[in-house]
């Protein structure tokens, strides 16, 4: 390949994918195979008799969970419009059931979560004002400062305490809209000045004086300052954040990841390495006792990623392999894909020896298998992206290597293009740039020898169809 083509290529930014994965609220959900998840949801839906719903709080609770899981399933499957439709459908279903005597408050409470999910989708799509407007309305409703209108259905602010009491943890979720959900939207859209403003304002509000919210806000503030290159202020704020953490909290281990990232981006690589050494010691000490704690697979992955970004691929390999093993034990498909991408990247970065080439082949094949079977659309696109850029390194001199690499990049581009979210649009542009440069090579044609990028599955589609069957009238 021409050297100017190599210079133009950009890889998936693995650190950027983690920017909303906070120490204070580390994402530790196990994202299992979506087909398996769809079958679990379908089994639960089958027990929700439509004719008995209005008279059974238990069935209504179950159906509410099915709608929320179904919307998340479609979102992770890359069917964003279907996810949005299920959120709207859930609101309509429970609004209709609220007219039955005794159901009013409970059904109103069940309308809040899908409304929050709608706002999350708007934020991920880049519709910032609409998303933040909903989050602010929900926060103010929680504090009885205004009524809440959900797709035309009005919830009286005076009923707020009773509605909140109807669902466990609903008050914390609704208050979080003014901090956690708001911050995530700004992080995804990379508006760091607005993030600083949010933290400064919210730290003064009485509803956010608890330890959890203070720690979260200080961490967000530190990350915003880091993104703006204000390293000393970021470090001071992170120190203040650490003071909020209980002594026996796992956060005190996880925070080393953010500290190492801060040092690395600051250019203080020795301090970053020392911090990662401490973290690795902590991980070794606790894994034999709490190995089944889901967050540990995330810690091992991020530890390996920081080592890789510091150029220490030799020491990055062990925690990366450990993370992959734990992801497999937990059946975490998304975690497996991300870690396989990192492992392939580590191997191709050190290509040259027979051992590194052999390892490169192993992780190339592992990632190809995951990409070919996963129904997580964005992660599948990321995997094809990495496979396309790594092909001629893992399989140098192979006949038609350029065409095969283009095939992977074309699939990645098509998958990203089908997901109307901010991050997908950005990735789509980067992949297209690499694809365009490679297609300029004389005689290059896309090979159709690796299978299809078809991303549909009847079980996942059935979840959408079954849930929409509960809507009293077409949306």
N, C-alpha and C positions, 0 to 999 in steps of 0.2 A: 504494500500500500504506500502511496506517496506520503512523504513526511509532512506536507502541509495539511493532509487529511487528518493525520494523527493529532496535530496541534489543534484542530478544530473540534475534536470530539470531547464531549462532556459526559461524565458518568453520573448515575443517580447519587444524589447527596444524602448519604445515610444519616449524617448528623441532623440535617434539615428535617428529615422524616420524624425525628424524635423531639422536635422543638416544643411540642405541647405536652410531652411526657414528663411531668414534673416530679421532683423528689417528693414534694409534699403530697402529691396524689399520683403516685406511680401507677401507670396502667399495667395491671397484672392479670387481666382476664385472659383465659386460655381460649384462643380463637381456633376452634376445631373445624374440621372439614365441613363446609357449608351444606353438603348433601346430607351428611349425618344429622346436622342441626335441623335441617328442613323436615326430616322424618320425625324427629322428636316433637317439633312444633305441630306437625300434622296429626300426630297421635293425641296431643293435648286438645287440638281443635275438635277432634272427633267426639270428644266427651262433652262439648259445649252445645247442648240441645237448644236450638233457637226458641222453641216454645216454652222452655223453662227458665230462660235467662232472667226475665223480669222479677221472678219470684225466688231467685236463688243468688244471694250475695256471693256464695262460693264460686258459682259458675261465672258470675260477672268478673270476679277477681282473676279467674283463670283466663277468661277471654281477653281481659286487659293486658295480661302478660303475653298472650299469644300475639296480640296486635303490636306490642312494643318489640317483641323478638322478631316478628315477621318483618317489620319495617327495618330493623337493624340487619336482618338477613339480606333484604333486597339492597340496602345501602352498601354492604360489604361485597355484594355480588356485582356492584357497579350499576344497578338499575335504580338510579337516583329518583327518577320520576315515579316509579312504583313505590319507593320508600315514602315519598311525599304523599302519594295517594293513600297509602295505608294510614299515615298519621291523620290525614283529613277524615278518612273513613272511621277511625276509632273515635274521633271527636263527634262525628255525626251519630254513631251507634249509641254512645253513652249519653249524648244530649237527648236522643229519643227515649232512652230508658229512664231518664231523670223525671219524666212525667208520671211515672208509676208511683203511687203513694209509698213513702218510706225510702225511696231510692234517690231522692233529689241530691242530698249532700254527697253521698258516696259516689254517684255518677259524675257530679261536678268535679270531684277530686280526681277521677280517672280521666278527665279531659285535659288536665294540666300537663301531664308527662308527654303525650303526643304533641302538644303545642310547643313544649320546650324542644322536642326533637325536630319539629318543623323549623324552628328558629336556628337550630344547629345546622340544618341542611342549607338554609339561606346563607349563613355565615361561610360555610365551606364553598358555596358557589360564588362568593364574592359580593353578595348582596348585604353589605355591612350594616347600612342604616336600618334596613328592615329587621335584621337579626337583633341588633342592639336595642331597637325600639321595643321588641317583644320582651326581651330580658328585663328591661327597665320597668315595663308594665307589671311583669310578674313580681319583681322585687317590691314595688310599691304596693301591690295588692297584698303581699305577704305582711306588710307593715300596716295594713288597713288605711293606706293613704289614697287609694283610688279603686274604682271598680275595675274588673278585668273583662274585656271582650274577646272571646275565642271564636273566631270565624263567624261572628254575628250573634253568638250566644253570650249573654251578659251575666257575669257573676258579681253579685253585690259585695262591695268591700266589707260591709258589716258581717257577712257570712264567712269571711276569711278564716277566723279561728276554728270554726266548726268544720270547714272544708279541709283545712290542714290536719285537724285531728283525725279525720277519716282515713288517712293513709300514713303508714309508718314512715318516718324520715322525710316526709314531704316538705316540712318547713325548712330543713337544711338544704334540700334540693332546690327549693324555690329561692332561698336567700343566695345560694351559690350562683344563681343566674346573674346577679349583679357583680360577681367577682370571677368565678372560675369560667363560666360560659362566655362572659364578656371578654375575658383575657384570651381565651382560645381563639375567638374570632379575630382579634387583633394580631395574635401571633401568626395565625395562618396567612393573614393578609399583610403581615410584616409592617405594621404601623407602630413602631416602637416609641415614638413620641407620645402617641395616644395611650400606650401602655403605661408609660411613666405617669401621665396625668391621672389615669385610672387608679394607680396604686396610691398616689399622693392623696387623692380625694377619699378613697375608700378606707384608708388607714385612720381617718378622722371620724368615720361614721360609727355610731354606737353599736349597730348590729354586727359589725365586723371586728369587735374587740376580743373575741375568743382566740385562744392559742392557734387553732387550726387556720383560721382566716388570716391572722397576722403572719404566720409562717408562710402561707401561700402567697400573700401579697408582697412580702419581702423577697421571696424567691423570684416572683415575676419581675419585680423592680430590678433585681440583680441581673436577670437574664436580658432585660431591655437595655440596661446600661452596658452589658457585655456586647450586645449586638451593635450598639452605637459607638463602641470602641472606648468607652469611659471605664477603663480597667480598674483604677484605684477605687472609684466610687462603687463599682460592681463588687469588689472584694470587701469593702467596708459593709455594704448592705448584706452580702452573703454571710458575713460574720454575725451580724445582728440576727439574721434568719436562723442561724445555727443555735443561737441562744434560746430560741423558742422550742427547740426539739427536746423531748423528754430524754433522760439519760439512757433508758433502756429501749429507745425507739430504733427500728431498723433504718430510719431516715438518717441516722448518724453514720451509717455505713454507706448508704446510697449517695449521700451528699458529696462524697469524695469524687464521684463522676463529674459533677458540675464544677467542683474546685479544680480538677485536672483540666477540664475543658477551658476554664478561665485562664489558667496558667499557660496552656498551649497557645491559645489565641493571642495572649499577651506577649508571646515570644519567650516565656520563661520555661523552656523545655525541661531543664533539670528539675525544677520544682514540680512540674507536671509528672515527670517520671517517678519522683519520690512519693508523690501523692498516690499514684497508681500502685506502687509497691506496697504502700500501707493498705490500700483497698484489697489487693490480692491476698495479703496476710489475713485480713478480716474474713474474706470469703472462704479461705481455706479453713479457718477456725470454726466458722459457723455451719458450713455446708454439711458436715457429718451429723449435726444435730437437727437442722431445719432444712434439709435438702429439698423437701417437698414444698417449701414455701415458693409460690410461683415467681415472686419478684427476683429470686436468685438467678433465674435464667436470663432475665433482663440485665442484671448487674454484670454477669459474666460476658454477655454480648457487648455491652457498652464499654466494659474494660478492654476487651479485645479491639473494639473499634478505635478507642483512644490510643492504644498501643500502635495500631496500624497507621493512624494519622500522624503519629510522632515518628514514623519510619522504622519502628521496631517490630517488624513482621515475625521475627523468630519468637519473641515472647507473646505476640498476639495470637499465635496458633493454638496454644493450649487452652486459654479461656474460651476461644471461639469454638473449638471442638467440644468443650464441656457444655457450653450453651446449647449447641446443636443436639447433643445427647439428651439434655434435659428437656428441650423442646419436643423431641421425639417421645420421651417418656410421658409428657403431658399431652401429647397429640396436638401440640400447638403448631398449626400449619403455617400461619403467618410468621411466627418466630423462626420456624425452620427455613422458610424462604429467605428471610433477611439474613440469617446467619450463614446460609449456604452462599449467598451473594458475597458476604464478607470473606468467607473462606476461599472462594474462587478468586477474589480480588487479591488476597494475601498471596496465594500461590502464583498467580500470574505476575505479581509485582516482583517476585524473587525467581522468576523463570530463568533457567540456564542449566541447572543441574538435573540429573536424571530423576532424583527424588522429587524435586519441585514439579517437574513435568508430569510425573506419575500422580502426584497429589492434585495437580491441576486437572488432569483427566477425571480423577475421582469426583471432585466437586463440580466439575462441568456436568458430568453424567447425573449426579445427585440433583443439581439445580434444574436440569432439563426434565427429569422425572417429575419434580415438584411442579414445574411450570405447566407441564402437559396434563396434569391431573387436578390442579387447583381451580376452584371457582371464585377465588378472591381476585377480582379483575385487576385492580391496581397493582397488587403484589405480583400477579402473573405478568403484567406489563413490565414491571421492574426486573423480573427474572429474565424475560426475553431481551430486554435492553442489555443486561450484563452479558448474557450469552452471545449477543451480536458483537459486542465490543471485545469479547475475550476469545472469539472463535479462532482467529488467525494466530493467537499466541499459544493456545492450548493445542491446536492442530496445525502447526506451521507446515507450509508446503503442500497441504492437501489440495487435491484437484477441486476446483470450483469453491474454494474457501470464501472468496469474496462474495459470490452469489449466496452462499449459505448464511454468511453474516448479515447480508442485506435482508434475507428472509426473516431472520429473527428481529431485526430492527423494524421492518415493515409491520410485523405482528404487534410489536410493542407500540408503535405509533398508532395503529388502528385501535388497539385496546385503550390507550390513554385518551384518544380522540373521542371515544364513546362515553367517557365519564365527564360530565360537565361541572367539574370542580376546579378550584383555583390551582391546586397542586398538580392536578392531571394536565391542565392546560399548559402549565410551565414545562412539565416533563415532556409533553407532546412536542413542543417547539425544539427542545434540546435533541430529542431522538430524531426528529425530522432533519435537523442540521447534519447529524452524522450520516443519516441515510442518503441525503442529497449528495454529500461529498463522495460517498462510496459509489453511488450510481453514476458518477461522472467518469469512473474508471472505464476505459475502453473494453467493450465486450461483456460488461457486467449485466446479468439478468437475474431476477429473483427466482430462486429455486423453490419448488413446491414439493419437497421430499420429506418434511418433518412432521406432517400431520396438519390438522386444522386448528385455527384459533377459536373455533366455535365455543361459545361460553355459556350456552343455555343448558338447563337440566330440567326434566319434567317435574321432579320433586320440588325444586325451588319455585318453579312456576305455579305449582299446585297450592303452595302456601298463600301466594297472592290471590289466586282465584277463590280459594276457600274462605279467606277472611273477607274479601269483597262481597261474598254472598250474605254477610250479616248486615250489610248496609240497607236500610229500609227503602232507599230510593237511589237511583243512579246519581253519582257525583258529576 
